[in-house]
Every structure is written in structure tokens, then in C-alpha cells.
């Protein structure tokens, strides 16, 4: 299974409004993505807690539609 770029971007944008999102389809196959996200939601959270929030927002997609997702989270200053 795969997930289209626009669909994945919308899911992330809805879960983390007012964030800066950089999403790249690494292989051009709708299945291997790199995410860089900067959000005030991440302030005062550890890197692990930040990644857990992203995983929770994409729980269903990570189980069935998305093969690989590289995540980099950043606090919004």
C-alpha cells in the first residue's frame, strides 16, 4: 500500500496546525518519505515525546499505507 503526498501532508498539517512542514517523497513511490516539522507543540518535550506525537497522528497510515518515514522534529522558538 502507498499514500499520496497530498494526503500525507494534509494529515500532518491537520495534526500540527501552524507548523512548518517539509515533506519529501524520497523514492518517488509514495511509500518512502522524509519529514521535517517545526512546531510549538514540541516545545518543552523531549525528542522521543515529539516523535511519539507524530507517530500517534499517523498511527493508521504507519500500520497500512506508509512503508518508511524519516522524522526530524524541531521546537518552534
Secondary structure, 3 states (H helix, E strand, C coil): CCCCHHHHHHHHHHHCCCCEEEEEECCCCCCEEEEEEEEHHHCCCCHHHHHHHHHHHCHHHHHHCCCEEEEEEEECC
